[in-house]
Amino acid sequence: MSRFAKTFSKTRDSAGFTLPEVLVAFVILAVSLGVLWPSFSGSLASLDSSTFHALALAEAQSQIDRVGTEVPLEEGEVGGETEDGLSWIIRMHRDDSWSSRPTDEPNDPHIVPYVIEIVVTDQANRMLAITTLRLASVE
């Protein structure tokens, strides 16, 4: 057997990676993770924001439903906290611009519009505000 054949056969028999090949693989892995990391962290932040908005919107809708039944429809503020760590405030005031609008029909003095604003916040000071209009009958 020639000297070249012996050297070649020994090289083939020793299977494995050389140090430069391993270092190149680690560099490729590090660059790939460095490029993908902002995408992963952005996705997590987006998921957290979506979760807050879903919970806050459900709580705001629940508080709007309470106005006029459990919470009297009158000027003022009512607030509280949920078990999920959300804080809410209901602000109600009469909408005086309603009676000053020019219309063909006379305004009914027995119906009073109220502006209702619900503000829901969490411990991270994220806020969701919803405003609606509710009509109340005055005796």
PyMOL commands that set and color helices and strands:
alter all, ss='L'
color gray80, all
select helices_A, chain A and resi 3-13+19-66+96-98
alter helices_A, ss='H'
color red, helices_A
select strands_A, chain A and resi 76-81+87-94+111-121+127-137
alter strands_A, ss='S'
color yellow, strands_A
deselect
rebuild
show_as cartoon
